[in-house]
């Protein structure tokens, strides 16, 4: 006890000393600096260079201290196989980060895991350098196939003489390896003739005739039989059995169907399947013995047979939401000629109309979108967006409109959907701060404005001012090794760099001046002719009377057009001040009337008294008339030469020379309408747009066309304005149908033709068909913008899909008239020009474009996702 007291007193003395010192530090304002701890990776799983790692493993890294979980992401914790990033998710708990791959890793493959310097602890300190480790996954396990059961079993007795011999495998086999060479039946040394089939892991040997009674047989499956991976049996599988006294007659039965009886929601493209209790005579499995009926109507299709399964494939998709009845008749027989005891009948109902969900990712490397496909109307559908490493999910959009911000987007389908999963890159950014020492020593620049993405290449440049040289770059007072004035590095953190410069003794240069010509003027400079390197020098050129300053040149090269030329000198300079005698100049401005009539050349600036020639060149379909200046005709010669004494503004006048065709058709107030009908307007496309008024009279029904589809007035009632327009349309139609002067015969196929203005007549039907150049009708005005075409048909006007009209030579759609005796139809995605005046209906199929008007007297105008533009 005394020893304890003694030692306690000895320990008390240094303890009091520490307390006193700490108290003094507090009173003197002395504080200990904060301790900055850099986080490290203390352990990983799998460990570095680990082998035989399970393909379903999660990858973990444990840190030396707690980390900021917001910095532990797929951007800072990555897994790569070669140069490819592995898709997965990252989580963080305690001091451990976990990377979970989206799917099992590949067998016998090396992977590289990385924790980047973007990972920070709770104080903001980053991992000093990227932490990288490797591991290799285990090799794939090979499991050989085996024979699990046989029928008859080994050493069985009393086996029926017509018995089919079968063997069932442990896994699915390659059917091409199950044949007579790998599955045999022998009686003693004699091979039994028969054929081999394979279905659903079971191989069956069917003898060509009944086996002998009371006889021992041996069956063998050889090592030539292989599974779907190419793995063979380890050894031949052999078993024996003994037959009985007679055959067993067992009628065949249907043991299963697909779809099953009373099934609902059956796919419209479903093939109907029936499986039998034994192998059947394929010649008896036909469309006569395997039928499908809807009501009392037989469904067309083909029948096939393989193994023990018969398949009915309908020639076309089945009708949605409809009851069908399938029948296997007693005409179906097994190999012994035994028939079904009775017809086998079952029914099923098809699914409602299916819809498709189409998915894509933007950008394509940003992640994956899954869950698309075909679904029945009203089904619940869930689509999933999974971002790749370095990306985050943003939203789902459809036609550019956001529909969900949830990666797992669930909805009830009522129509086709085209969805885009949008992803955003996750990027860590850093800044570069630059300074000069001394400030006057030089300037510093960087290759971008910053901030910079982690891993980017950055170049900083130090440029010394006159009288200085570059010394080095420093960071935190320490010289950056091997860093030139132009220093390039890969950024992985914020940088603060200082460019250091050293003053040098100034170099001196001279400036020599001369005048050209000597009498043209004087050249002076701001100093005595000798200057320190980098100094600012100003030279001045003063022209004498009758001269003007032109420019400064050096070695024959112009360096400035300013008479007061200022520069910083960095070498000897020999400058010439050039002067020119004063001469008045005038300009010649040219234009064409009309603009499309022709071109002009020869205008510009000229010295007073110069001889000038201007040229007018008419375009095709025009002739030159005259040159005019104001209202005065200056010349009727296309090549006009004159001596210039003042500014001139000349106009080249041209006259159209192309054919004009017949007089146009007066549409009256019907011309205000892009669409005018007699018994209504019907639209089925949401993208349809009409530029111009729309109306129908006397039946004013407008179906599927909203105000947003029309740039103009949409008349939805039998308005008198529409009635008046219909009267004007009838007048115009009768006018066009009554034209006959100078009529030209119009062929039935217009594709591949080029037609000049005129009246074209066909007593029956006409249209545009064909492909390539044969799908194009060209209307050439020959340069006459007022040219007119009238096409008069006794019956229909029809254009095929993808056909078009091309306007050439200044042709205008407003001068083209199609007078149709009955109805007009424009094909899918076709392009058409002109005013259609139809007696009956006008139809624009999907995507058709009409630059003109659709005007019908009696029937309706029908539209589908097209454009009519009368602007």
C-alpha positions in Angstrom: 0.0 0.0 0.0 2.9 2.4 0.8 4.4 1.6 -2.6 1.2 2.5 -4.4 1.1 5.8 -2.6 4.7 6.5 -3.5 4.1 5.8 -7.2 0.9 7.7 -7.2 2.8 10.8 -6.1 5.4 10.3 -8.8 2.7 10.1 -11.5 0.9 13.2 -10.2 3.8 15.5 -10.9 3.9 15.1 -14.7 0.1 15.2 -14.9 0.1 18.6 -13.1 2.8 19.8 -15.6 0.7 18.9 -18.6 -2.4 20.6 -17.1 -0.3 23.8 -16.5 1.1 23.8 -20.0 -2.3 23.4 -21.6 -3.6 26.2 -19.5 -0.8 28.4 -20.6 -1.5 27.5 -24.3 -5.1 28.6 -23.8 -4.2 31.9 -22.2 -1.5 32.6 -24.8 -4.0 31.8 -27.7 -1.9 28.8 -28.8 -4.0 26.0 -30.5 -3.0 22.7 -32.0 -3.5 22.6 -35.8 -6.3 20.3 -37.0 -5.3 16.8 -38.1 -6.2 15.9 -41.7 -6.7 12.2 -42.2 -6.7 10.9 -45.8 -9.1 7.9 -46.2 -7.7 4.6 -47.5 -9.2 1.3 -48.6 -8.3 -1.1 -45.8 -9.7 -4.4 -47.4 -11.7 -5.7 -50.3 -13.8 -8.7 -51.2 -12.7 -10.5 -53.3 -9.1 -9.7 -52.4 -6.6 -8.5 -55.0 -5.6 -11.3 -57.4 -8.2 -13.7 -56.0 -9.2 -16.6 -58.2 -12.2 -19.0 -58.5 -14.5 -16.2 -57.4 -18.2 -17.1 -57.5 -19.9 -15.6 -60.6 -22.8 -14.3 -58.4 -20.5 -12.4 -55.9 -20.9 -8.8 -54.8 -17.8 -6.6 -54.8 -17.0 -4.8 -51.5 -14.4 -2.3 -50.3 -14.0 -1.3 -46.7 -12.5 2.1 -45.8 -10.3 3.2 -42.9 -12.9 5.7 -41.7 -16.6 6.7 -42.4 -17.1 8.1 -45.9 -19.5 10.7 -47.4 -22.1 8.3 -48.8 -23.1 10.8 -51.5 -19.6 10.4 -53.1 -19.9 6.5 -53.2 -21.7 6.0 -56.5 -21.3 4.1 -59.8 -19.0 7.0 -60.9 -16.5 6.4 -58.1 -16.9 2.6 -57.6 -16.6 0.8 -61.0 -16.1 -2.7 -62.2 -14.7 -3.4 -65.7 -14.1 -6.5 -67.8 -11.4 -5.5 -70.2 -12.4 -2.0 -71.5 -16.2 -2.6 -70.9 -17.9 -1.2 -67.8 -20.1 -3.8 -65.9 -23.6 -2.6 -65.2 -24.7 -2.6 -61.6 -25.7 -0.6 -58.5 -23.6 0.8 -55.6 -24.6 1.0 -51.9 -22.8 2.2 -48.8 -23.2 1.1 -45.1 -20.9 1.8 -42.1 -17.5 1.9 -43.7 -18.2 -0.6 -46.5 -19.2 0.1 -50.1 -20.8 -2.6 -52.1 -21.0 -3.0 -56.0 -23.9 -5.4 -57.0 -23.6 -6.5 -60.7 -26.9 -6.4 -62.6 -26.4 -10.0 -63.7 -24.0 -12.9 -62.9 -20.4 -12.3 -64.0 -18.8 -14.4 -66.8 -17.0 -17.6 -65.9 -13.2 -17.9 -65.9 -12.8 -14.1 -66.6 -10.6 -11.4 -65.0 -12.3 -8.3 -63.7 -10.9 -4.9 -62.5 -12.5 -2.9 -59.6 -11.7 0.7 -58.9 -12.4 3.2 -56.1 -11.6 6.7 -57.6 -10.4 9.9 -56.0 -13.9 11.1 -56.2 -14.7 9.2 -53.0 -14.5 11.6 -50.0 -14.7 11.1 -46.3 -17.1 13.1 -44.0 -14.6 15.9 -43.8 -14.3 16.2 -47.6 -10.8 14.6 -47.8 -10.5 12.4 -51.0 -8.7 9.1 -51.5 -5.1 10.0 -52.4 -5.1 7.9 -55.6 -7.4 5.6 -57.4 -7.5 2.2 -55.6 -7.5 -0.7 -58.1 -7.6 -4.5 -57.6 -8.3 -7.5 -59.8 -9.8 -10.9 -59.4 -10.7 -13.9 -61.7 -14.1 -15.8 -61.6 -14.4 -19.5 -61.3 -14.6 -21.8 -64.3 -18.1 -23.1 -65.4 -19.2 -26.4 -63.9 -19.8 -29.1 -66.5 -22.6 -31.6 -65.6 -22.8 -34.6 -68.0 -26.3 -35.8 -69.1 -27.6 -39.2 -67.8 -30.5 -41.6 -68.5 -32.8 -41.2 -65.6 -35.6 -43.7 -66.4 -36.5 -46.2 -69.1 -39.7 -47.9 -70.2 -39.7 -50.8 -70.0 -37.3 -50.8 -67.0 -34.2 -53.0 -66.9 -34.9 -56.8 -66.6 -38.7 -56.2 -67.1 -40.7 -59.3 -68.3 -44.0 -59.8 -70.0 -43.4 -56.7 -72.2 -46.0 -56.2 -74.9 -44.9 -57.2 -78.4 -45.9 -53.7 -79.8 -44.2 -51.8 -77.0 -42.4 -48.5 -77.8 -39.0 -48.5 -76.1 -38.3 -45.1 -74.4 -35.5 -43.5 -72.3 -35.8 -40.2 -70.4 -32.7 -38.0 -69.9 -31.7 -35.8 -66.9 -31.5 -32.7 -69.2 -32.7 -31.6 -72.6 -30.8 -33.2 -75.4 -29.6 -32.2 -78.9 -32.3 -33.9 -81.0 -29.9 -34.2 -83.9 -27.8 -36.7 -81.8 -30.8 -38.9 -80.9 -31.1 -41.3 -83.9 -30.7 -45.0 -84.9 -26.9 -44.8 -84.6 -27.2 -43.7 -80.9 -30.4 -45.5 -79.8 -30.6 -49.2 -80.9 -32.5 -52.4 -80.0 -31.0 -55.8 -80.5 -32.2 -59.4 -80.1 -28.9 -61.3 -79.6 -26.6 -60.1 -82.3 -29.5 -59.0 -84.6 -30.3 -55.3 -84.8 -34.0 -54.6 -84.8 -35.3 -52.3 -87.6 -37.2 -49.3 -86.4 -37.2 -45.5 -86.2 -36.2 -43.1 -83.3 -37.9 -39.9 -82.2 -37.2 -37.3 -79.5 -39.5 -35.0 -77.6 -39.3 -33.2 -74.2 -36.2 -35.0 -72.8 -37.5 -38.5 -74.0 -36.1 -40.6 -76.8 -38.5 -43.3 -78.2 -37.6 -46.4 -80.4 -40.5 -47.8 -82.4 -39.9 -51.2 -84.0 -41.0 -51.6 -87.6 -43.0 -54.6 -86.6 -44.1 -56.4 -83.4 -41.3 -58.0 -81.3 -41.0 -61.8 -81.1 -42.9 -63.3 -78.1 -41.0 -64.6 -75.0 -37.7 -63.2 -76.2 -34.8 -61.2 -74.5 -34.0 -57.8 -76.1 -31.2 -55.3 -75.3 -31.5 -51.5 -75.7 -28.5 -49.2 -75.8 -28.1 -45.4 -75.7 -24.5 -44.6 -76.8 -22.1 -41.8 -75.9 -23.0 -40.2 -79.2 -26.1 -38.7 -77.6 -25.3 -35.2 -76.4 -27.1 -32.4 -74.5 -27.7 -28.8 -75.9 -24.2 -27.8 -74.7 -22.5 -30.6 -76.6 -21.8 -32.7 -73.5 -22.1 -36.5 -74.1 -23.1 -39.4 -71.8 -20.1 -40.6 -69.8 -20.7 -44.2 -70.9 -23.1 -46.2 -73.1 -26.4 -46.9 -71.2 -27.6 -50.5 -71.7 -30.7 -52.3 -70.4 -32.6 -55.5 -71.2 -36.2 -56.8 -71.0 -38.2 -59.9 -72.0 -41.3 -59.9 -74.1 -44.6 -61.6 -73.2 -46.8 -63.8 -75.4 -48.9 -61.1 -77.2 -49.3 -57.4 -78.2 -51.4 -55.0 -76.2 -53.9 -53.0 -78.2 -54.3 -49.6 -76.7 -56.2 -46.9 -78.7 -54.3 -43.6 -78.8 -55.6 -40.6 -76.8 -55.0 -36.9 -76.7 -53.1 -36.3 -73.4 -52.7 -32.5 -73.6 -53.5 -29.5 -75.7 -52.2 -25.9 -76.0 -54.2 -23.9 -75.5 -56.1 -25.9 -72.9 -59.8 -26.4 -73.1 -61.8 -23.2 -72.2 -58.5 -21.1 -72.2 -59.0 -17.4 -72.5 -56.7 -14.5 -73.6 -55.1 -16.8 -76.3 -52.6 -14.9 -78.5 -53.9 -14.1 -82.0 -50.8 -15.7 -83.7 -51.1 -18.9 -81.6 -50.4 -22.3 -83.1 -52.8 -25.0 -81.9 -51.1 -28.1 -80.4 -52.3 -31.5 -79.4 -50.0 -34.2 -77.8 -50.9 -37.9 -78.1 -50.4 -40.8 -75.7 -48.2 -42.6 -78.3 -46.5 -42.0 -81.7 -49.1 -41.6 -84.5 -49.1 -42.4 -88.2 -48.1 -39.0 -89.5 -49.9 -39.6 -92.8 -53.2 -39.6 -90.8 -52.5 -36.2 -89.1 -53.8 -33.8 -91.7 -56.2 -30.8 -92.1 -58.9 -33.5 -92.6 -58.3 -35.0 -89.1 -57.1 -31.8 -87.2 -59.5 -28.9 -87.7 -60.2 -25.4 -86.3 -63.6 -23.8 -86.6 -64.9 -20.3 -85.7 -68.7 -20.7 -85.5 -69.5 -22.7 -88.6 -66.5 -21.5 -90.6 -63.3 -23.6 -91.0 -60.1 -21.7 -90.3 -57.5 -22.1 -93.1 -54.1 -23.4 -92.0 -51.5 -26.1 -92.2 -51.0 -29.2 -90.0 -47.6 -30.7 -89.1 -46.6 -33.7 -86.9 -43.4 -34.4 -85.0 -42.7 -36.9 -82.1 -46.1 -37.3 -80.5 -47.3 -33.7 -81.2 -49.6 -32.4 -83.9 -49.6 -28.7 -84.7 -52.2 -26.6 -86.5 -50.8 -23.3 -87.8 -53.5 -20.8 -89.0 -52.7 -19.1 -92.3 -53.3 -15.7 -90.7 -53.8 -14.2 -87.2 -57.0 -15.2 -85.4 -59.8 -12.7 -84.7 -59.5 -10.9 -81.3 -61.9 -11.8 -78.4 -63.4 -14.8 -80.4 -64.4 -18.4 -79.5 -62.7 -21.1 -81.5 -63.2 -24.9 -81.5 -60.5 -27.4 -82.3 -61.1 -31.1 -83.2 -59.0 -34.3 -83.6 -61.2 -36.8 -85.5 -61.2 -40.6 -85.3 -59.4 -40.5 -88.6 -56.1 -40.0 -86.7 -54.3 -43.4 -86.2 -51.3 -44.7 -84.4 -48.5 -46.8 -86.1 -50.5 -50.0 -85.5 -53.6 -48.5 -87.3 -55.5 -48.0 -84.0 -57.8 -44.9 -84.1 -59.0 -42.5 -81.4 -62.1 -44.0 -79.7 -64.0 -40.7 -80.5 -63.4 -37.2 -81.8 -61.4 -35.1 -79.3 -62.9 -31.6 -79.1 -61.8 -28.5 -77.1 -62.5 -24.7 -77.3 -60.7 -21.5 -76.4 -61.2 -17.7 -76.6 -58.6 -15.4 -78.2 -57.2 -12.3 -76.4 -58.4 -8.8 -76.9 -56.6 -6.5 -79.4 -52.9 -6.5 -78.4 -50.7 -3.4 -78.2 -47.0 -2.9 -78.3 -44.6 -1.1 -76.0 -41.4 0.0 -77.8 -38.4 1.1 -75.7 -35.1 2.9 -76.3 -32.4 4.8 -74.3 -31.0 8.3 -74.7 -28.0 8.3 -74.8 -27.7 4.6 -75.9 -24.7 4.2 -73.5 -26.6 5.8 -70.6 -28.4 2.6 -69.5 -30.9 -0.1 -70.5 -34.7 -0.1 -70.8 -36.6 -3.3 -70.3 -40.2 -4.5 -70.1 -41.3 -3.7 -73.6 -43.2 -6.1 -75.9 -46.8 -7.0 -76.8 -49.7 -6.8 -74.3 -53.4 -7.3 -74.2 -55.5 -4.1 -73.9 -56.1 -3.2 -70.3 -53.0 -5.1 -69.1 -50.8 -3.6 -66.4 -47.3 -2.9 -67.8 -44.1 -2.1 -65.9 -41.1 -0.8 -67.8 -37.7 -0.4 -66.0 -34.8 2.0 -66.7 -31.4 0.9 -65.3 -28.6 3.4 -65.6 -25.1 2.3 -66.6 -22.0 3.2 -64.5 -21.4 7.0 -64.7 -25.1 7.8 -65.4 -28.3 8.5 -63.5 -31.9 8.0 -64.6 -33.7 11.3 -65.6 -37.2 10.4 -66.8 -39.4 8.5 -69.3 -40.6 10.6 -72.3 -43.1 9.9 -75.1 -43.0 12.0 -78.2 -40.7 14.4 -76.3 -43.1 14.8 -73.4 -42.2 13.6 -69.9 -44.6 10.9 -68.7 -42.8 9.6 -65.5 -39.8 10.4 -63.3 -39.9 6.9 -61.8 -37.4 4.3 -63.2 -40.1 1.6 -62.7 -42.9 3.1 -64.7 -46.2 1.3 -64.4 -49.3 2.0 -66.5 -52.5 0.3 -67.9 -52.1 -0.1 -71.6 -54.8 1.2 -73.9 -52.8 1.8 -77.1 -49.3 1.4 -78.6 -46.6 3.2 -76.6 -43.1 4.4 -77.7 -41.2 5.3 -74.6 -37.7 6.7 -74.2 -35.6 6.3 -71.0 -33.5 9.4 -70.6 -30.2 9.3 -68.6 -27.7 12.0 -67.5 -24.0 11.6 -67.1 -22.6 11.9 -63.5 -19.4 13.9 -63.7 -17.0 15.2 -61.0 -15.6 18.6 -61.9 -12.5 20.5 -60.7 -11.1 24.1 -61.1 -7.7 25.5 -62.1 -6.6 28.9 -60.6 -3.7 30.7 -62.2 -1.5 33.7 -61.2 1.8 35.4 -62.3 4.9 36.2 -60.2 5.6 39.1 -60.5 2.3 40.4 -61.9 4.2 42.4 -64.7 6.3 39.3 -65.6 3.8 37.8 -68.0 0.3 36.5 -68.6 -1.2 33.0 -67.9 -4.0 31.3 -69.8 -5.7 27.9 -69.7 -7.2 25.7 -72.4 -10.7 26.2 -71.2 -12.7 28.4 -68.8 -13.3 25.6 -66.3 -14.5 23.8 -64.3 -13.2 20.6 -66.0 -14.6 17.1 -65.9 -12.4 14.7 -63.8 -9.9 13.0 -66.1 -9.9 15.8 -68.7 -6.7 17.0 -70.3 -5.9 20.7 -69.3 -3.1 22.9 -70.8 -1.9 26.0 -68.9 0.4 28.5 -70.7 2.8 31.1 -69.3 3.7 33.9 -71.8 6.5 36.3 -70.6 6.1 40.0 -71.2 8.9 41.9 -72.9 12.0 42.0 -70.6 11.1 38.7 -68.8 11.6 35.0 -69.3 9.6 32.1 -67.9 11.2 30.3 -64.9 8.8 27.6 -63.7 5.4 26.6 -62.4 4.8 26.3 -58.6 2.0 24.7 -56.6 1.7 25.4 -52.9 5.2 26.9 -53.1 6.7 23.8 -54.6 8.1 23.7 -58.2 6.1 21.5 -60.5 8.7 19.0 -61.9 9.3 18.8 -65.7 6.7 21.5 -66.4 7.3 23.7 -69.4 5.8 27.1 -70.1 3.0 25.1 -71.8 2.1 22.5 -69.2 -0.4 19.8 -69.9 -1.9 17.5 -67.2 -4.8 15.2 -66.5 -7.0 16.8 -63.8 -8.0 14.7 -60.8 -8.4 17.5 -58.2 -8.5 21.3 -57.9 -5.2 23.0 -58.9 -3.7 26.4 -57.8 -0.7 27.1 -60.1 1.7 30.1 -60.1 3.8 31.0 -63.1 7.2 32.5 -62.1 9.1 34.9 -64.4 12.6 36.5 -64.3 13.5 40.0 -65.5 16.2 40.2 -68.2 18.2 43.2 -69.6 16.2 44.9 -72.5 17.2 44.4 -76.1 17.1 47.5 -78.4 15.7 47.7 -81.9 15.5 50.4 -84.7 12.7 51.7 -86.8 13.6 53.0 -90.4 10.9 55.0 -92.4 10.6 56.0 -96.1 7.8 57.4 -98.3 6.6 56.0 -101.6 6.6 58.1 -103.8 9.0 60.6 -102.1 6.7 63.5 -103.1 3.6 61.7 -101.8 4.1 62.7 -98.1 6.2 62.5 -95.0 6.8 59.6 -92.5 7.6 60.3 -88.8 7.9 58.3 -85.6 7.2 58.9 -81.9 10.9 58.4 -80.8 14.5 58.8 -82.0 14.5 55.6 -84.0 16.0 53.3 -81.3 13.7 51.5 -78.7 13.8 48.9 -75.9 12.3 45.5 -76.8 8.5 45.6 -76.1 8.2 49.4 -76.2 5.2 51.0 -77.9 6.1 52.8 -81.1 3.8 55.0 -83.2 4.7 55.9 -86.8 2.7 58.6 -88.6 2.2 59.1 -92.4 1.1 62.6 -93.5 0.1 63.0 -97.3 1.1 66.0 -99.3 -1.4 68.1 -101.3 -2.9 66.0 -104.2 -2.1 62.7 -102.4 -3.9 60.3 -100.0 -2.4 57.8 -97.7 -2.7 54.2 -98.9 -1.0 51.9 -96.3 2.1 50.9 -94.5 4.2 48.0 -96.0 7.2 46.0 -94.8 9.1 44.0 -97.3 6.3 44.6 -99.8 3.6 43.3 -97.5 0.8 45.5 -96.1 0.9 45.8 -92.3 -1.6 48.6 -91.6 -4.0 50.9 -93.4 -4.0 53.3 -90.4 -1.9 56.4 -91.0 -1.1 56.4 -87.3 0.3 52.8 -86.9 1.1 51.7 -83.4 2.9 48.5 -82.4 5.1 46.9 -79.7 8.6 46.5 -81.1 10.2 43.0 -80.8 12.6 43.3 -83.8 14.1 45.8 -86.2 11.5 47.4 -88.5 11.8 48.9 -92.0 8.5 50.6 -92.9 7.3 52.3 -96.1 4.4 54.8 -96.1 2.6 54.5 -99.4 0.6 57.4 -101.0 -1.7 57.6 -104.0 -2.8 60.5 -106.2 -6.4 61.6 -105.5 -8.9 60.2 -108.0 -12.8 60.4 -107.9 -14.6 57.0 -108.0 -18.2 56.1 -108.9 -20.3 53.0 -108.4 -22.5 51.1 -110.9 -25.4 49.2 -109.2 -27.3 46.5 -111.2 -30.6 44.6 -110.7 -33.1 42.4 -112.8 -36.8 43.0 -113.5 -38.3 40.5 -112.8 -35.7 38.9 -110.5 -36.2 35.4 -112.1 -36.0 36.9 -115.6 -32.2 36.8 -115.8 -28.8 37.8 -114.3 -26.6 40.9 -114.5 -22.8 41.4 -114.3 -20.2 44.2 -114.7 -21.2 46.4 -111.7 -18.9 47.8 -109.1 -16.6 50.8 -108.3 -14.7 52.6 -111.1 -12.4 55.6 -111.5 -14.0 58.7 -113.1 -13.8 58.5 -116.9 -13.3 54.7 -117.0 -15.0 52.7 -119.8 -17.6 50.3 -118.2 -19.5 47.4 -119.8 -22.5 45.8 -118.1 -24.1 42.5 -119.4 -27.7 41.2 -119.1 -28.2 37.4 -119.5 -31.8 36.2 -119.7 -32.8 33.0 -117.9 -34.6 30.1 -119.7 -38.1 31.3 -120.8 -37.2 35.0 -120.9 -35.7 37.5 -123.4 -33.8 40.7 -122.7 -35.8 43.9 -123.4 -33.7 46.9 -122.3 -31.5 48.7 -119.8 -33.2 51.5 -117.9 -32.0 54.2 -115.5 -35.0 55.5 -113.6 -37.7 55.8 -116.2 -35.2 56.4 -119.1 -34.2 53.6 -121.5 -30.4 53.7 -121.4 -29.8 50.9 -124.0 -31.5 48.0 -125.8 -28.2 46.2 -126.1 -27.7 43.4 -123.6 -23.9 44.4 -123.5 -24.1 48.1 -122.7 -20.8 50.1 -122.7 -20.5 53.7 -121.4 -18.0 56.2 -119.9 -18.6 56.7 -116.2 -18.9 60.3 -114.9 -21.3 59.7 -111.9 -23.0 57.0 -109.9 -25.4 54.9 -112.0 -28.3 52.6 -111.0 -29.3 50.4 -113.9 -32.1 47.8 -114.3 -32.0 44.9 -116.8 -35.6 44.3 -118.0 -36.7 40.8 -119.2 -39.9 39.5 -120.8 -41.3 36.0 -120.3 -41.2 33.9 -123.5 -42.5 30.5 -122.3 -46.0 29.0 -123.2 -48.9 30.2 -121.1 -51.6 27.5 -121.6 -55.3 28.1 -121.3 -57.0 30.7 -119.2 -57.3 29.8 -115.5 -60.5 28.7 -113.8 -62.2 31.3 -111.6 -62.9 29.7 -108.2 -64.7 32.7 -106.8 -65.2 32.5 -103.0 -64.4 28.7 -103.1 -60.8 29.9 -103.4 -60.9 30.9 -99.7 -61.1 27.2 -98.8 -58.4 24.6 -98.5 -61.1 21.9 -97.9 -64.7 22.3 -99.2 -67.1 19.3 -99.2 -70.8 18.5 -99.8 -71.4 15.8 -97.2 -68.9 16.3 -94.5 -65.2 16.2 -93.6 -63.6 13.1 -91.8 -60.2 12.9 -90.3 -58.4 10.0 -88.5 -54.9 11.4 -87.9 -53.9 13.6 -85.0 -51.0 15.1 -87.1 -53.3 16.3 -89.9 -52.9 20.0 -90.6 -54.8 22.3 -93.0 -53.7 25.7 -94.0 -56.8 27.5 -95.2 -60.6 27.5 -94.4 -62.5 24.2 -94.0 -66.3 23.8 -94.5 -69.0 21.5 -95.9 -72.5 22.3 -97.3 -75.3 21.3 -97.0 -74.1 18.5 -94.6 -71.8 20.3 -92.2 -70.5 17.2 -90.3 -66.9 17.6 -89.2 -65.4 14.4 -87.6 -62.0 14.1 -86.0 -60.9 17.6 -87.0 -60.2 20.1 -84.2 -59.4 23.8 -84.3 -55.8 23.0 -83.6 -55.6 21.1 -86.9 -56.6 24.1 -88.9 -54.8 27.4 -89.6 -57.8 29.3 -90.9 -61.6 29.2 -90.2 -63.2 25.8 -89.3 -66.9 26.0 -90.2 -68.8 23.4 -88.1 -72.3 24.5 -89.2 -74.1 24.9 -92.6 -73.0 28.6 -92.8 -74.3 30.6 -95.8 -70.7 31.6 -96.5 -69.9 27.9 -97.2 -73.1 27.6 -99.2 -72.0 30.5 -101.4 -68.6 29.0 -101.9 -70.2 25.7 -102.9 -72.2 27.5 -105.6 -69.0 29.1 -106.9 -67.3 25.7 -106.9 -70.1 24.3 -109.1 -69.6 27.1 -111.5 -65.8 26.6 -111.6 -66.3 22.8 -112.0 -68.7 23.2 -114.9 -66.3 25.7 -116.5 -63.4 23.2 -116.3 -65.5 20.3 -117.6 -66.7 22.4 -120.5 -63.2 23.3 -121.8 -62.3 21.8 -125.2 -60.2 24.4 -127.1 -56.7 23.0 -128.1 -57.3 19.9 -125.9 -54.4 17.5 -125.6 -55.0 13.7 -125.1 -54.1 12.8 -121.5 -52.7 9.2 -120.9 -53.9 7.0 -118.0 -50.4 6.9 -116.5 -48.7 10.3 -115.9 -45.7 9.0 -114.0 -42.4 9.7 -115.8 -43.9 12.5 -118.0 -42.9 16.2 -118.3 -45.9 18.3 -119.4 -46.0 21.9 -120.7 -48.9 24.2 -119.9 -52.2 23.3 -121.7 -55.6 21.7 -121.5 -55.3 17.9 -121.1 -58.4 15.5 -121.4 -59.0 11.8 -120.6 -62.6 10.5 -120.9 -62.1 7.8 -118.3 -59.4 7.7 -115.5 -55.9 8.9 -115.0 -53.2 9.0 -112.2 -49.6 8.5 -111.2 -48.1 5.1 -110.5 -44.8 3.3 -110.7 -41.4 3.7 -108.8 -38.3 5.8 -109.2 -38.5 8.3 -112.0 -41.7 6.7 -113.2 -43.4 7.8 -110.0 -42.8 11.5 -110.8 -44.9 13.9 -113.0 -43.1 17.1 -113.9 -45.0 20.3 -114.8 -42.6 22.7 -116.6 -43.7 26.3 -117.0 -40.8 27.2 -119.3 -40.0 30.2 -117.2 -43.6 31.7 -117.4 -44.8 32.1 -113.8 -48.4 32.6 -115.2 -48.5 29.3 -117.1 -51.8 27.3 -116.6 -52.6 23.6 -116.7 -56.2 22.1 -116.8 -56.5 18.3 -116.4 -60.0 17.1 -117.2 -61.0 13.4 -116.5 -64.3 11.6 -117.1 -63.9 9.3 -114.1 -61.3 9.0 -111.3 -57.9 10.5 -110.4 -55.7 8.0 -108.4 -52.0 8.4 -107.3 -50.0 5.5 -105.8 -48.1 5.5 -102.6 -44.8 7.5 -102.7 -45.6 9.2 -106.0 -45.1 13.0 -106.5 -45.5 16.0 -108.7 -42.5 18.3 -109.4 -42.9 21.9 -110.4 -40.3 23.4 -112.8 -39.6 26.5 -114.8 -41.5 28.8 -112.4 -44.7 26.7 -112.4 -47.2 27.7 -109.6 -49.7 25.3 -108.0 -52.4 28.0 -107.9 -52.4 27.8 -111.8 -53.0 24.0 -111.9 -56.6 22.6 -112.0 -57.7 18.9 -111.8 -61.3 18.6 -112.9 -62.3 15.0 -111.8 -65.5 13.4 -113.2 -66.0 11.2 -110.1 -63.6 10.9 -107.1 -59.9 11.6 -106.4 -57.6 9.5 -104.2 -54.0 10.5 -103.2 -51.8 7.6 -102.1 -49.9 7.1 -98.9 -47.0 9.5 -98.4 -47.6 11.0 -101.9 -47.0 14.7 -102.8 -49.5 16.5 -105.1 -49.9 20.0 -106.4 -52.9 21.9 -107.7 -56.6 22.6 -107.2 -58.7 19.3 -107.1 -62.3 20.0 -108.3 -64.1 16.6 -107.8 -67.7 15.8 -108.5 -67.8 13.1 -105.8 -65.3 12.3 -103.0 -61.7 13.3 -102.3 -59.5 11.0 -100.1 -56.0 11.7 -98.8 -54.5 8.4 -97.4 -52.0 8.3 -94.6 -49.2 10.9 -94.9 -50.4 12.4 -98.2 -49.5 16.1 -98.8 -51.6 18.4 -101.1 -50.2 21.8 -101.9 -53.4 23.3 -103.2 -57.1 22.8 -102.5 -59.4 19.7 -102.0 -62.9 20.9 -103.3 -65.7 18.4 -103.9 -69.3 19.2 -105.0 -71.3 16.3 -103.6 -69.5 13.8 -101.3 -67.0 14.0 -98.4 -63.3 14.8 -98.0 -61.5 12.1 -96.0 -58.0 12.8 -94.3 -55.5 10.7 -92.4 -52.3 12.3 -90.9 -51.7 14.5 -94.0 -51.2 18.1 -95.0 -53.3 20.4 -97.2 -51.6 23.8 -97.8 -53.1 26.5 -99.9 -50.8 29.3 -98.8 
